[in-house]
Amino acid sequence: MTSDGTAPDRLRLIPLGGLGEIGRNMMALSCGDDIVIIDSGLMFPEQEMLGVDLVIPDISWLLERAAQVRGIVLTHGHEDHIGGLPYVLPRLQVPVYGTALTLGFLRNKLREHRLIETTELHTVRPGDTRTLGCFDVEWVHATHSIPDACALVVRTPAGVIVHSGDFKIDSTPVQGEPPDLARLARIGDEGVLLLLSDSTNVEQEGTTPSERTVGEGLAPLFAGAPGRILMATFASNISRLQQAVNAAQACGRRCFIVGRSMLKNMRVAEELGYLRAPESLYVTPKEHEGVPDAELAILCTGAQGEPLSALVRIAAGEHPMVQLHEGDTVVISANPIPGNEEAVHRTINNLYRRGARVFNSSRHRVHASGHASREELKLLLTLTRPRYFVPVHGEYRHLSLHAELARSVGVAADRVMPVDNGTVVEIDADGIRRTGERVSAGYVYVDGLSIEEADDVVFRDRQQLAQDGVIIVVLTVERSTGAVVAGPDLVSRGFIEGDSGSLFEEAREHTMQLLSRVAPDADWTVWQSAIHEGLSRFLYRRTRRRPLILPLVTEI
Amino acid sequence: MTSDGTAPDRLRLIPLGGLGEIGRNMMALSCGDDIVIIDSGLMFPEQEMLGVDLVIPDISWLLERAAQVRGIVLTHGHEDHIGGLPYVLPRLQVPVYGTALTLGFLRNKLREHRLIETTELHTVRPGDTRTLGCFDVEWVHATHSIPDACALVVRTPAGVIVHSGDFKIDSTPVQGEPPDLARLARIGDEGVLLLLSDSTNVEQEGTTPSERTVGEGLAPLFAGAPGRILMATFASNISRLQQAVNAAQACGRRCFIVGRSMLKNMRVAEELGYLRAPESLYVTPKEHEGVPDAELAILCTGAQGEPLSALVRIAAGEHPMVQLHEGDTVVISANPIPGNEEAVHRTINNLYRRGARVFNSSRHRVHASGHASREELKLLLTLTRPRYFVPVHGEYRHLSLHAELARSVGVAADRVMPVDNGTVVEIDADGIRRTGERVSAGYVYVDGLSIEEADDVVFRDRQQLAQDGVIIVVLTVERSTGAVVAGPDLVSRGFIEGDSGSLFEEAREHTMQLLSRVAPDADWTVWQSAIHEGLSRFLYRRTRRRPLILPLVTEI
C-alpha cells in the first residue's frame, strides 16, 4: 500500500482512460489522502487488437492506493462510462454513486456478473451533493443521448472542479428539463479552478441539433413507409426509443423489440419512469408474425454493424425471427463510431440487396449526436470561466482542438493542458503542471474469461498468424544416436497453399538438408533454430510470405 | 475455348468488378463474337481478408474466351482502374488503349513487372475512335481528380453505350478544358441505348466543388503557416499537386517531394506536360535540411494512413529524412476511403502529439471529391436520355440509390438494373434482363507472390488464429504397440496465457485421460479427433476461448 498523498490544497488528476482514445472513460482525482473516481467505462477493441473482446481501464495505480479511494461517481449510464465496473469492482470494493437510470443499467450488469450483492450503490438526484473524503460532489442536470445524465461539480480544498460529463445543450429534450445552465453559471460566478469538458464533437461547427429533431424526422418515415419499419439504434438511447415508440403509435404501428440488451434497458427505463408507452403497443415474437407489414415497427440493435447483432443477422438473412420483406424500410438511427464504418456499410449494402430502402444518418434526420459542438463548448467555457482547462473524452486530436478552442475564448495558453492517459496533472496555488510521473494506464484486455495487460508478444504472434498462417515442422529424434526416426513432417494452417504439394515436398527436402548440417549430438534448440531460420528464408524466397514457423522436435 | 457468342444485335455486360464494392473496376462488353474490356483495377483488401496484399478482378470467364477479346480500353489512370493490368496482361495478351497520362502511369507499372516489352499500348486523345471488333470506342474528355480522364462512347450493333468513367462536372478545372458535355448531348440526341454511370457520390446532395476551390483553400494555409507545410495527398492526383506547387511558389516555399510513387508520377506528368513548375522549385533530400522552416513545403504520400507511407512514418517519428518540428502545419488533402478512417485518425492524433497543427478535409477547403454528386448525376442522365441504365462504380447501396435517382428523372423502372459483379446483363430489342448466368467474379487475391482465388478455409483458419491463437499437441506413438512413447506436449502461439503454467499442466493431464480411452490399435485419425474435440471443450470451458488445436501424432 503506497501512501503518497499530496498537500491538502494540491490537486492531482490521474487520467486512466478516455484521453487520446475513444471510450474507456475513467479519471481519478486525488487530494490529501483522498481519491475519488469519475466513471469507469469500457471500449471495444481496435482492429489490430486481435481476438480481444473488450478493453477496460488499467487500475493498478488505484489498487496500490485502495485504502484512499472513497468511491466512484458516475455521470451517466453509457457503456463507455459504466461498462468497466464489473471488472473493476471485484478488485476495488468501493461505494458507487449515480442517478436512478444510471444505476438501473448498472444493476443489470452487476446481476449478470453476480456482483449485485457485494456492491454498495447510492442513488443520487440532480442537485444532490455527497461527501467523499475531502471532496464534495454535486450532480448537476445535463442533457445527452441518455436520460438522467449529469455534469459534476466537485468542491476540493484546492478549489472547485466542473466536469461536464458527456453533454450537449438541448433546450428541447424529449423528456425532462433542459440542462441546468443556471447552476453552472452560479458556480462560474463563485469561481472555478478547473473545467474538464467533453471533446467528442469539437470538430463540428455550430450547435448540435436537439434530440427532438429526430422525432420530427422519424414521424413521416414511420407514417409513409409502405411495408414494415425496422429501426436500429443504441440499446441505451431511451429518448430515441421513446420517439420511435411515439412515431409508431401515432401511425398505428405496433412495436416488436428485438435484441436482448434493448429489451432489458427498455424494461429498466419503464420501471423507473423514463420510458412511457401502453403495454398493448408491444407485440411478442409470436404475435408479430400476424401483424400486417404496414402496421408493424421493429426496433432492434445493430446500428454499429456489430457481428452478432439483430440488424446484421437480419441483413444477412440469418435472423431466426425476422426476415426482410421487399419494400421494408430500415432506419439506422446512429452514426458509425470510428472504426465501424465498414461493418455498417456492409450491413446497409446487404439490406439494399434484400430490397429494403435504408435511411441512415448522413442524409436524413434520423439521428442527432449527443455531444456538444463548438458553440456549445464555447458556451460552457464562458459560463464557468475556469482558471485551468483540461479537455477530456476524445482522441488526441479532439483534445488538441478543444485546448485551442479554450484559448480562443480567453483561457490563458499556459493554463490549458491536453494530456494522454497516464499523465499525472497537478494543480495548486503555483499553477498547473505535468508531474512527470507516468501512471500505468495502457490497454487492459478482456479476452475470454481472463483480464490481461497488453502482451505485445501475443499480439505480434496473432498478427503474424493472421497475416500468413503457421507452418509446423514435426521431427522425432532418437536421443541416444541423434538419428531422425520420424519426420520432418510439415503441417500448415492459414498459409495459402496454391500449388503447394510440390512446394511442401521441396520444403521438406530443404529441411532435411538443413538437418544434415546439424551435429547429431547437438542440443534440440540447435535443431530448432536451424529449421526455423533455414525454412523461413526458403519460404520467403519462394512465396514472399512469412508464416510463423514452429519446429517441434521430440526426443525419444 | 468456349464459343458462346451472342446474336450480333444482342449486347451483354459482364461486370467483373466495381459493382457492389469499391475498387477493382472491370467490365466486359460482349456482342457477337467480340469482347471488349473497360478498365482493370485493383482494390486494397478489407479488414477480414487477413494477410492479403491486393484484390484483383477474376478473369477466368475472359480466359475461356481469350480469342474473342479485342482489347482493353481505359478511362483514366487511377489504381482502381489500371492497377489490375500487371496481373491480367500476362494471362491475357491483348492491346490496351488509353490517353497519354493514363498510359504514362501504366508504363511505370509495366516496367516494374517487366511487361513493358510484351504489351501493345495505343495512345488515344479525346475525340479519337478506335474499332475493336464490332465495337467502335470513342474517348470523350471528362473531368475527374486526375487529368486526361475520359468518358467512353461505345457504338455497338445493338446501339450506343455511354460509360461515364469516373467523373465530376468541373467547369473550372485546374488544367485542360471543362468536360465535353456538348459531345455527350449530341450523342444523347442521336439516341443512347445504355448509360453506365459512376455511383460513388450518389449520397451527396447538390454538386461537387471544383478542384480549383482546393487551390483557394491551400493558398492562405501555405502563406500563413509559421513553420513548414507538409501536405499529404494521392500520388496520382496531379491537379492537386499542381495546386500545392503553385501555392508553395506563390509564398516563396521550395518543395521537397517524399514518397517513391509521388516522385514517379510527378516525373511522368511533367514529361507529358500535365504538371508545370520550374526545376529550381524542388529541393533534394540533402538540400531540404538547409531550407528554413517557413520556406519549405513537403509533399508526401500517406493521406490514407497506409502503414508504410511517408506521412504515417513522419507522424510516428520514424521517417529517415523528415522529423516534425513543433509548429509545423500538416494538410491532409484527401478524404479517408471507407475502411481507412481509423488509420487516418491514428495518424492525425500522432501528428497533434508531436505539436503539429492539422488541416484535414472535414472542416477546411483542402480537398474536393473527384466524383459527381446527385445534381451532376441527374444532368448526365438527362443529357444522354438512355433507354437503359446500369449504375456502376460503388457499393451496392450506391448502385441502388443511383437506380432510384435514374427513375426519378424519368428512366422507366423496368429499364434500370442495379446488379452485383458476376451477374450477366443482356440487352436486345426485347429489353434488358439478367441472363441467369453467373460468371465467376469473386475475390482474387495477390498474397505474396501468388495469385489465388478466394479460399475460405484459409481465411477461416487465419481468423481463428488471429482470434485466439494456436495450440499444438505433439505425441509420439509406437506403431507396433500403440504405446505413447513421447508427449503429449503442448505448444502455443498467440494464445493469451495468463496463469497458464497450471492450465497447460491440467490440459496435458486431460489429454492423457482422453488418450487412455482410445484403443491402442486405433488409427491415428482417431487419436487426433479425440485430442481435438476433448481439448477444445476443456479449453473453452476454462478460458472461453477457441484456439485452433492441431494434434500432431507421429508414429515410429
Interface residues (C-beta under 8 A of the other chain):
Chain A: G20 E46 Q47 L50 G51 E203 E205 P338 G339 E341 E342 H345 I348 N349 N350 L351 Y352 R353 V358 S362 R363 E395 Y396 R397 L399 S400 D420 Y445 D447 G448 L449 S450 E452 D455 V458 D461 R462 Q463 L465 A466 Q467 D468 G469 V470 I472 V474 T476 V485 A486 G487 D489 V491 R493 G494 F495 I496 E497 G498 R542 T543 R544 R545 L548 L550 L552 T554 E555 I556
Chain B: G20 E46 Q47 L50 G51 E203 E205 P338 G339 E341 E342 H345 I348 N349 N350 L351 Y352 R353 V358 S362 R363 E395 Y396 R397 L399 S400 D420 Y445 D447 G448 L449 S450 E452 D455 V458 D461 R462 Q463 L465 A466 Q467 D468 G469 V470 I472 V474 T476 V485 A486 G487 D489 V491 R493 G494 F495 I496 E497 G498 R542 T543 R544 R545 L548 L550 L552 T554 E555 I556
